[in-house]
Amino acid sequence: MSITKKIPKLADPDVRGQHQTGHESWHAFEIMAEFVDATERLKEITPAVSIFGSARTPVDHPYYKLTEDIARLLSDAGFSVISGGGPGIMEAANKGAFAGKSPSIGLNIELPHEQTGNSYQDISQNFKHFFMRKVMFVKYASAYVVMPGGFGTLDEVMEAITLVQTGKSLKMPIILVGEAFWRGLVDWIKTTLVDEKMISAEDLDLIQVIDEPKDVVEAIFKHYETRGFKLSADEERVQLYL
């Protein structure tokens, strides 16, 4: 017995197709413009550290103060600090860097809720597209510092780990701050993912868990002490094709 699919017909398919194609073409140009603008504004900020964390962390929370202290130490040590530009942990990162010697950068995203730009940004770059913003978090980073956060933070840290693991990004420090907060996730990675051979045991070396601000800065410098922060031609090529 043959089965005939019933596919609904679109009204005026030629007109609709032309309209859709034109809209998508202009959207592609919009994406290109966003990439070019961000690249031109951010190309001189290295070395830089991207700090991820929750937008919902209140100013009086210990995580806020911890983030501010880490960002201030990084800024005074010569690192630009990149955050998402919004409230919570993002604001704390920008605030600490803003008070320091190096630039405070906010990569702001247009969202229907939560995201409003904080006032501690030396460079404020706005994005419509999440994926373009995520590229910029990675493209200019010499390290990632990951504070406690929710789905967005987990998305960002997992993407950073994946890029380093697969060689699509340079190997660099990925530091989870707050052992008590991250313990359950790290234990699950060590047991379930490794035991079921979803990752190799060596992949555990891609992340570090550190609590003290000064130890965070020291871990980053230790990683680069033998090679420096300047990229080779081959490394620049790797970053180009993120």
Backbone as CSV, one residue per row, in Angstrom:
resi,resn,N_x,N_y,N_z,CA_x,CA_y,CA_z,C_x,C_y,C_z
1,MET,0.847,-1.191,0.000,0.000,0.000,0.000,0.881,1.238,0.000
2,SER,0.636,2.124,-0.916,1.416,3.357,-0.988,0.781,4.439,-0.137
3,ILE,1.613,5.249,0.415,1.126,6.355,1.258,1.497,7.667,0.590
4,THR,0.522,8.499,0.390,0.759,9.804,-0.225,0.761,10.879,0.844
5,LYS,1.845,11.619,0.920,1.910,12.695,1.897,1.031,13.848,1.471
6,LYS,0.345,14.414,2.409,-0.455,15.599,2.145,0.320,16.829,2.604
7,ILE,0.860,17.538,1.659,1.676,18.709,1.976,0.851,19.946,1.692
8,PRO,0.604,20.788,2.680,-0.198,21.996,2.442,0.486,22.923,1.463
9,LYS,-0.302,23.516,0.603,0.239,24.441,-0.377,0.317,25.854,0.194
10,LEU,1.395,26.529,-0.117,1.567,27.901,0.329,0.953,28.850,-0.675
11,ALA,0.321,29.868,-0.174,-0.241,30.876,-1.071,0.883,31.691,-1.695
12,ASP,0.798,31.873,-3.004,1.794,32.668,-3.737,3.226,32.254,-3.381
13,PRO,3.623,31.019,-3.666,4.951,30.549,-3.235,6.092,31.358,-3.817
14,ASP,5.962,31.829,-5.053,7.058,32.588,-5.659,7.286,33.897,-4.921
15,VAL,6.187,34.582,-4.587,6.287,35.861,-3.879,6.853,35.645,-2.486
16,ARG,6.339,34.610,-1.821,6.814,34.332,-0.460,8.300,33.976,-0.475
17,GLY,8.721,33.174,-1.447,10.114,32.782,-1.524,11.030,33.959,-1.772
18,GLN,10.613,34.863,-2.642,11.426,36.047,-2.915,11.539,36.924,-1.680
19,HIS,10.428,37.063,-0.972,10.440,37.889,0.243,11.361,37.286,1.291
20,GLN,11.265,35.940,1.491,12.085,35.274,2.493,13.562,35.363,2.145
21,THR,13.889,35.143,0.867,15.285,35.205,0.446,15.869,36.591,0.657
22,GLY,15.099,37.614,0.307,15.565,38.985,0.495,15.781,39.320,1.956
23,HIS,14.858,38.875,2.798,14.976,39.136,4.242,16.216,38.463,4.817
24,GLU,16.459,37.198,4.433,17.613,36.471,4.959,18.928,37.055,4.458
25,SER,18.929,37.558,3.233,20.146,38.181,2.709,20.505,39.429,3.494
26,TRP,19.514,40.266,3.775,19.779,41.468,4.557,20.193,41.109,5.983
27,HIS,19.616,40.036,6.506,19.984,39.593,7.846,21.452,39.162,7.873
28,ALA,21.910,38.495,6.817,23.316,38.090,6.729,24.233,39.306,6.740
29,PHE,23.858,40.359,6.034,24.653,41.590,6.051,24.658,42.216,7.437
30,GLU,23.545,42.128,8.135,23.451,42.670,9.490,24.406,41.932,10.432
31,ILE,24.478,40.613,10.280,25.398,39.800,11.085,26.843,40.179,10.771
32,MET,27.162,40.327,9.490,28.519,40.708,9.090,28.899,42.060,9.679
33,ALA,27.961,43.008,9.633,28.233,44.342,10.168,28.487,44.284,11.668
34,GLU,27.723,43.448,12.369,27.906,43.320,13.808,29.284,42.735,14.120
35,PHE,29.703,41.756,13.341,31.017,41.127,13.538,32.141,42.124,13.268
36,VAL,32.054,42.850,12.161,33.106,43.808,11.796,33.222,44.911,12.849
37,ASP,32.081,45.434,13.274,32.080,46.511,14.267,32.724,46.046,15.573
38,ALA,32.341,44.851,16.042,32.892,44.334,17.296,34.388,44.063,17.167
39,THR,34.802,43.494,16.047,36.221,43.190,15.836,37.068,44.458,15.852
40,GLU,36.596,45.495,15.182,37.344,46.746,15.128,37.470,47.388,16.507
41,ARG,36.431,47.300,17.308,36.455,47.947,18.619,37.242,47.155,19.659
42,LEU,37.339,45.833,19.483,37.927,45.001,20.525,39.322,44.478,20.194
43,LYS,39.831,44.758,19.010,41.070,44.111,18.572,42.296,44.514,19.391
44,GLU,42.237,45.611,20.137,43.406,46.070,20.900,43.323,45.767,22.387
45,ILE,42.376,44.949,22.827,42.148,44.792,24.272,42.986,43.673,24.910
46,THR,43.667,42.874,24.111,44.404,41.740,24.672,45.652,42.191,25.435
47,PRO,46.113,41.427,26.442,45.483,40.202,26.937,44.209,40.512,27.733
48,ALA,43.262,39.602,27.641,41.971,39.815,28.294,41.497,38.524,28.935
49,VAL,40.662,38.668,29.938,40.042,37.527,30.609,38.533,37.709,30.559
50,SER,37.830,36.681,30.093,36.372,36.709,30.085,35.850,36.122,31.393
51,ILE,34.957,36.862,32.044,34.345,36.402,33.295,32.865,36.133,33.044
52,PHE,32.428,34.907,33.353,31.034,34.515,33.196,30.387,34.384,34.574
53,GLY,29.080,34.599,34.646,28.366,34.414,35.909,26.944,34.918,35.827
54,SER,26.203,34.700,36.880,24.769,34.963,36.893,24.431,36.448,36.842
55,ALA,23.381,36.764,36.083,22.839,38.119,36.059,21.983,38.400,37.289
56,ARG,21.646,37.372,38.048,20.685,37.499,39.147,21.334,37.660,40.524
57,THR,22.650,37.684,40.578,23.345,37.793,41.862,23.223,39.212,42.416
58,PRO,22.653,39.395,43.614,22.499,40.746,44.173,23.827,41.344,44.622
59,VAL,23.836,42.659,44.747,25.058,43.396,45.095,25.610,42.974,46.455
60,ASP,24.744,42.596,47.380,25.201,42.261,48.730,25.554,40.778,48.893
61,HIS,25.593,40.033,47.795,25.913,38.605,47.874,27.432,38.411,47.879
62,PRO,27.934,37.424,48.618,29.391,37.178,48.626,29.976,36.922,47.239
63,TYR,29.206,36.311,46.344,29.714,36.073,44.991,30.004,37.376,44.257
64,TYR,29.196,38.393,44.531,29.390,39.697,43.881,30.729,40.295,44.307
65,LYS,30.967,40.301,45.603,32.223,40.866,46.121,33.421,40.045,45.652
66,LEU,33.281,38.734,45.632,34.370,37.872,45.174,34.720,38.169,43.719
67,THR,33.700,38.330,42.889,33.921,38.645,41.472,34.588,39.996,41.308
68,GLU,34.126,40.963,42.067,34.705,42.306,42.008,36.189,42.277,42.375
69,ASP,36.528,41.518,43.408,37.926,41.417,43.838,38.791,40.749,42.766
70,ILE,38.281,39.684,42.160,39.036,38.990,41.108,39.263,39.920,39.926
71,ALA,38.215,40.605,39.517,38.319,41.508,38.357,39.285,42.649,38.624
72,ARG,39.289,43.175,39.826,40.202,44.271,40.165,41.650,43.782,40.113
73,LEU,41.909,42.598,40.654,43.264,42.052,40.611,43.717,41.791,39.173
74,LEU,42.824,41.257,38.356,43.157,41.011,36.951,43.447,42.320,36.225
75,SER,42.619,43.319,36.462,42.792,44.619,35.809,44.120,45.258,36.204
76,ASP,44.437,45.230,37.482,45.703,45.810,37.950,46.916,45.008,37.466
77,ALA,46.683,43.719,37.144,47.769,42.879,36.641,47.984,43.046,35.137
78,GLY,47.127,43.852,34.490,47.312,44.130,33.070,46.338,43.456,32.129
79,PHE,45.304,42.812,32.665,44.311,42.145,31.833,43.077,43.019,31.645
80,SER,42.645,43.195,30.404,41.301,43.702,30.185,40.329,42.651,30.706
81,VAL,39.203,43.097,31.220,38.202,42.168,31.750,36.942,42.280,30.909
82,ILE,36.499,41.141,30.380,35.309,41.088,29.532,34.181,40.425,30.305
83,SER,33.033,41.088,30.352,31.840,40.472,30.939,30.678,40.666,29.968
84,GLY,29.516,40.146,30.369,28.338,40.293,29.536,27.699,41.662,29.598
85,GLY,28.237,42.551,30.438,27.776,43.933,30.459,26.501,44.200,31.234
86,GLY,25.889,43.154,31.780,24.616,43.320,32.474,24.768,43.423,33.980
87,PRO,23.704,43.075,34.728,23.734,43.150,36.194,24.372,41.916,36.816
88,GLY,24.313,41.837,38.149,24.788,40.662,38.860,26.293,40.482,38.767
89,ILE,26.719,39.254,38.494,28.136,38.935,38.380,28.792,39.754,37.278
90,MET,28.061,39.986,36.199,28.602,40.781,35.090,28.946,42.192,35.559
91,GLU,28.060,42.785,36.317,28.316,44.126,36.850,29.507,44.114,37.798
92,ALA,29.580,43.094,38.651,30.695,43.000,39.597,32.025,42.910,38.858
93,ALA,32.057,42.132,37.765,33.285,42.006,36.979,33.670,43.343,36.358
94,ASN,32.705,44.021,35.766,32.983,45.327,35.171,33.370,46.355,36.227
95,LYS,32.726,46.301,37.373,33.010,47.272,38.437,34.438,47.124,38.946
96,GLY,34.862,45.864,39.179,36.213,45.639,39.648,37.247,46.091,38.635
97,ALA,37.010,45.777,37.362,37.944,46.173,36.310,37.944,47.676,36.101
98,PHE,36.789,48.288,36.201,36.646,49.732,35.990,37.475,50.511,37.003
99,ALA,37.598,49.963,38.206,38.390,50.611,39.257,39.882,50.319,39.114
100,GLY,40.234,49.389,38.228,41.625,49.008,38.053,42.312,49.744,36.924
101,LYS,43.444,49.227,36.498,44.308,49.917,35.539,44.011,49.579,34.080
102,SER,43.259,48.505,33.844,43.035,48.028,32.479,41.560,48.163,32.106
103,PRO,41.256,48.099,30.814,39.879,48.354,30.362,38.852,47.350,30.881
104,SER,37.665,47.868,31.134,36.497,47.070,31.489,35.582,47.014,30.271
105,ILE,35.324,45.803,29.766,34.555,45.651,28.531,33.243,44.938,28.812
106,GLY,32.159,45.479,28.293,30.851,44.851,28.416,30.318,44.454,27.051
107,LEU,30.021,43.178,26.885,29.407,42.683,25.647,27.911,42.536,25.913
108,ASN,27.197,43.601,25.620,25.782,43.671,25.982,24.903,42.991,24.935
109,ILE,23.851,42.312,25.400,22.943,41.613,24.510,21.522,42.146,24.705
110,GLU,20.794,42.267,23.621,19.402,42.699,23.686,18.534,41.503,24.058
111,LEU,17.923,41.550,25.253,17.067,40.476,25.740,15.731,41.050,26.202
112,PRO,14.669,40.221,26.190,13.373,40.716,26.654,13.308,40.936,28.155
113,HIS,14.257,40.359,28.913,14.290,40.568,30.355,15.714,40.388,30.851
114,GLU,15.962,40.812,32.061,17.236,40.676,32.790,18.343,41.622,32.324
115,GLN,18.599,41.704,31.028,19.804,42.392,30.583,19.601,43.897,30.447
116,THR,20.191,44.641,31.338,20.324,46.087,31.210,21.790,46.407,31.458
117,GLY,22.361,47.261,30.622,23.781,47.546,30.724,24.151,48.191,32.047
118,ASN,25.260,47.749,32.649,25.742,48.382,33.866,26.603,49.601,33.512
119,SER,26.919,50.395,34.506,27.581,51.683,34.259,29.096,51.634,34.457
120,TYR,29.682,50.437,34.484,31.112,50.304,34.757,31.880,49.781,33.540
121,GLN,31.596,50.331,32.385,32.187,49.840,31.151,33.012,50.931,30.456
122,ASP,34.294,50.654,30.241,35.118,51.546,29.424,34.779,51.373,27.944
123,ILE,34.497,50.131,27.567,34.066,49.826,26.213,32.764,49.038,26.312
124,SER,31.724,49.566,25.694,30.422,48.908,25.712,30.039,48.532,24.285
125,GLN,29.953,47.237,24.020,29.630,46.750,22.686,28.286,46.025,22.729
126,ASN,27.367,46.441,21.872,26.021,45.871,21.877,25.848,44.827,20.777
127,PHE,25.089,43.788,21.096,24.842,42.699,20.155,23.352,42.377,20.086
128,LYS,22.902,42.050,18.885,21.565,41.500,18.706,21.596,39.976,18.711
129,HIS,22.727,39.414,18.290,22.824,37.979,18.091,23.662,37.329,19.187
130,PHE,23.079,36.341,19.865,23.769,35.654,20.937,25.051,35.001,20.442
131,PHE,24.987,34.338,19.279,26.158,33.591,18.817,27.323,34.510,18.490
132,MET,27.042,35.717,17.989,28.119,36.652,17.682,28.772,37.155,18.972
133,ARG,27.963,37.416,19.968,28.482,37.821,21.272,29.366,36.724,21.870
134,LYS,28.953,35.478,21.729,29.724,34.369,22.278,31.075,34.219,21.570
135,VAL,31.099,34.508,20.278,32.369,34.481,19.543,33.346,35.481,20.150
136,MET,32.850,36.665,20.480,33.723,37.712,21.010,34.219,37.394,22.420
137,PHE,33.421,36.675,23.200,33.882,36.229,24.511,35.119,35.345,24.372
138,VAL,35.123,34.535,23.316,36.195,33.561,23.120,37.369,34.152,22.349
139,LYS,37.072,34.942,21.344,38.075,35.405,20.381,39.224,36.162,21.036
140,TYR,38.949,36.940,22.058,39.975,37.801,22.650,40.415,37.358,24.034
141,ALA,39.946,36.204,24.486,40.250,35.771,25.846,41.585,35.032,25.929
142,SER,42.326,35.318,26.993,43.512,34.537,27.346,43.194,33.541,28.448
143,ALA,42.022,33.702,29.070,41.569,32.787,30.119,40.083,33.034,30.349
144,TYR,39.444,32.035,30.952,38.046,32.166,31.347,37.948,31.990,32.848
145,VAL,37.241,32.903,33.491,36.953,32.779,34.911,35.440,32.623,35.035
146,VAL,35.010,31.508,35.597,33.592,31.167,35.621,33.082,31.210,37.056
147,MET,32.239,32.184,37.328,31.628,32.336,38.633,30.318,31.555,38.675
148,PRO,29.723,31.382,39.846,28.437,30.688,39.908,27.387,31.357,39.022
149,GLY,26.596,30.538,38.355,25.581,31.068,37.450,24.604,29.997,37.031
150,GLY,23.699,30.381,36.142,22.643,29.476,35.704,22.877,28.917,34.318
151,PHE,21.794,28.774,33.549,21.889,28.136,32.235,22.857,28.860,31.304
152,GLY,22.817,30.203,31.301,23.697,30.952,30.414,25.161,30.719,30.745
153,THR,25.472,30.694,32.034,26.850,30.450,32.468,27.298,29.046,32.101
154,LEU,26.418,28.058,32.316,26.747,26.681,31.951,26.966,26.553,30.449
155,ASP,26.141,27.225,29.677,26.292,27.211,28.223,27.652,27.768,27.822
156,GLU,28.029,28.883,28.422,29.286,29.543,28.055,30.500,28.718,28.461
157,VAL,30.482,28.146,29.661,31.654,27.376,30.093,31.773,26.081,29.309
158,MET,30.658,25.430,28.999,30.722,24.186,28.228,31.205,24.450,26.805
159,GLU,30.788,25.564,26.248,31.273,25.895,24.911,32.779,26.186,24.942
160,ALA,33.228,26.899,25.960,34.664,27.186,26.081,35.465,25.891,26.212
161,ILE,34.991,24.964,27.050,35.679,23.682,27.220,35.704,22.915,25.903
162,THR,34.578,22.899,25.196,34.491,22.162,23.932,35.448,22.723,22.889
163,LEU,35.528,24.045,22.792,36.417,24.663,21.813,37.877,24.326,22.093
164,VAL,38.259,24.344,23.362,39.642,23.997,23.715,39.882,22.509,23.501
165,GLN,38.925,21.677,23.927,39.069,20.225,23.803,39.241,19.792,22.349
166,THR,38.500,20.435,21.447,38.523,20.035,20.035,39.602,20.747,19.228
167,GLY,40.346,21.649,19.872,41.402,22.364,19.173,40.915,23.503,18.301
168,LYS,39.637,23.857,18.433,39.110,24.996,17.678,39.462,26.316,18.345
169,SER,39.941,26.251,19.572,40.421,27.430,20.282,41.732,27.058,20.955
170,LEU,42.515,28.052,21.308,43.788,27.793,21.972,43.570,27.219,23.365
171,LYS,44.524,26.400,23.809,44.452,25.904,25.171,44.735,27.047,26.123
172,MET,43.856,27.251,27.069,44.000,28.355,28.019,43.333,27.984,29.330
173,PRO,43.616,28.701,30.411,42.999,28.385,31.700,41.483,28.570,31.664
174,ILE,40.773,27.567,32.152,39.325,27.643,32.378,39.137,27.399,33.867
175,ILE,38.827,28.459,34.587,38.845,28.418,36.049,37.436,28.570,36.598
176,LEU,36.983,27.559,37.327,35.702,27.614,38.023,35.956,28.138,39.429
177,VAL,35.278,29.200,39.796,35.488,29.812,41.114,34.319,29.435,42.029
178,GLY,34.661,28.839,43.164,33.644,28.427,44.127,33.517,26.915,44.189
179,GLU,34.394,26.280,44.922,34.425,24.811,44.960,33.093,24.228,45.410
180,ALA,32.482,24.831,46.419,31.222,24.299,46.932,30.120,24.360,45.874
181,PHE,30.093,25.434,45.103,29.063,25.585,44.075,29.259,24.582,42.945
182,TRP,30.496,24.391,42.499,30.776,23.579,41.312,31.021,22.104,41.630
183,ARG,31.056,21.732,42.913,31.447,20.373,43.304,30.595,19.299,42.628
184,GLY,29.280,19.478,42.635,28.399,18.464,42.059,28.639,18.256,40.577
185,LEU,28.818,19.360,39.836,29.072,19.260,38.396,30.416,18.587,38.135
186,VAL,31.434,18.997,38.872,32.770,18.430,38.658,32.785,16.944,39.003
187,ASP,32.114,16.563,40.088,32.046,15.146,40.454,31.326,14.342,39.371
188,TRP,30.263,14.895,38.800,29.525,14.215,37.727,30.398,14.046,36.487
189,ILE,31.168,15.088,36.171,32.088,14.991,35.028,33.130,13.902,35.286
190,LYS,33.673,13.872,36.518,34.721,12.909,36.846,34.207,11.478,36.835
191,THR,32.977,11.293,37.260,32.443,9.930,37.354,31.670,9.555,36.091
192,THR,30.515,10.144,35.911,29.641,9.717,34.815,30.288,9.879,33.446
193,LEU,30.791,11.075,33.135,31.324,11.305,31.790,32.584,10.483,31.527
194,VAL,33.471,10.431,32.511,34.699,9.653,32.329,34.404,8.156,32.377
195,ASP,33.611,7.724,33.369,33.341,6.296,33.523,32.621,5.719,32.311
196,GLU,31.750,6.508,31.709,31.022,6.017,30.532,31.740,6.365,29.228
197,LYS,32.976,6.848,29.364,33.846,7.113,28.211,33.252,8.137,27.234
198,MET,32.501,9.084,27.788,32.016,10.199,26.978,33.119,11.230,26.763
199,ILE,34.058,11.289,27.706,35.260,12.109,27.578,36.426,11.266,28.086
200,SER,37.639,11.703,27.808,38.816,11.001,28.329,39.205,11.589,29.679
201,ALA,39.927,10.817,30.456,40.362,11.291,31.780,41.222,12.544,31.660
202,GLU,41.975,12.648,30.560,42.847,13.811,30.360,42.041,15.103,30.182
203,ASP,40.799,14.995,29.754,39.979,16.194,29.567,39.690,16.911,30.877
204,LEU,39.826,16.199,31.986,39.625,16.833,33.293,40.651,17.930,33.539
205,ASP,41.810,17.821,32.879,42.862,18.817,33.055,42.504,20.159,32.409
206,LEU,41.438,20.188,31.630,41.047,21.436,30.965,40.451,22.445,31.934
207,ILE,39.995,21.991,33.099,39.364,22.905,34.058,40.106,22.873,35.389
208,GLN,40.060,24.020,36.064,40.609,24.142,37.411,39.526,24.717,38.311
209,VAL,39.532,24.323,39.572,38.604,24.893,40.555,39.432,25.645,41.587
210,ILE,39.188,26.943,41.699,39.995,27.818,42.565,39.051,28.748,43.326
211,ASP,39.364,29.017,44.575,38.496,29.866,45.394,39.051,31.268,45.651
212,GLU,40.372,31.392,45.776,40.956,32.661,46.192,41.300,33.553,44.997
213,PRO,40.938,34.836,45.044,41.210,35.752,43.922,42.675,35.773,43.485
214,LYS,43.604,35.863,44.430,45.022,35.934,44.053,45.480,34.644,43.383
215,ASP,44.885,33.506,43.780,45.238,32.228,43.172,44.725,32.137,41.729
216,VAL,43.611,32.792,41.462,43.088,32.836,40.100,44.090,33.538,39.184
217,VAL,44.555,34.693,39.618,45.511,35.473,38.816,46.815,34.695,38.643
218,GLU,47.296,34.074,39.721,48.546,33.315,39.657,48.430,32.135,38.695
219,ALA,47.272,31.480,38.659,47.079,30.336,37.764,47.150,30.763,36.305
220,ILE,46.622,31.939,36.002,46.678,32.437,34.623,48.112,32.760,34.229
221,PHE,48.818,33.463,35.085,50.219,33.793,34.788,51.076,32.532,34.676
222,LYS,50.813,31.541,35.511,51.583,30.298,35.466,51.420,29.607,34.126
223,HIS,50.206,29.632,33.586,49.946,28.994,32.290,50.770,29.638,31.183
224,TYR,50.972,30.956,31.274,51.631,31.686,30.188,53.108,32.015,30.467
225,GLU,53.636,31.562,31.602,54.974,32.004,31.990,56.063,31.562,31.015
226,THR,55.858,30.461,30.313,56.892,29.978,29.396,56.654,30.371,27.944
227,ARG,55.466,30.882,27.626,55.171,31.170,26.225,54.726,32.603,25.975
228,GLY,54.326,33.317,27.009,53.870,34.688,26.841,52.471,34.751,26.244
229,PHE,51.954,35.969,26.139,50.573,36.157,25.695,50.443,36.426,24.201
230,LYS,51.541,36.731,23.540,51.473,37.040,22.110,51.240,35.760,21.308
231,LEU,50.298,35.820,20.369,49.975,34.663,19.551,50.939,34.529,18.381
232,SER,51.262,33.289,18.054,52.033,33.030,16.844,51.111,33.157,15.634
233,ALA,51.693,33.110,14.459,50.890,33.190,13.240,49.902,32.029,13.158
234,ASP,50.355,30.833,13.532,49.464,29.666,13.510,48.337,29.812,14.528
235,GLU,48.644,30.356,15.682,47.603,30.540,16.717,46.596,31.598,16.299
236,GLU,47.060,32.636,15.659,46.134,33.644,15.149,45.196,33.045,14.110
237,ARG,45.721,32.108,13.313,44.899,31.441,12.309,43.823,30.580,12.987
238,VAL,44.180,29.916,14.075,43.215,29.115,14.822,42.084,29.989,15.346
239,GLN,42.438,31.129,15.932,41.425,32.032,16.473,40.540,32.625,15.376
240,LEU,41.097,32.758,14.189,40.335,33.323,13.084,39.181,32.421,12.679
241,TYR,39.364,31.111,12.849,38.360,30.144,12.400,37.578,29.527,13.549
242,LEU,37.334,30.292,14.577,36.523,29.814,15.700,35.157,29.334,15.209
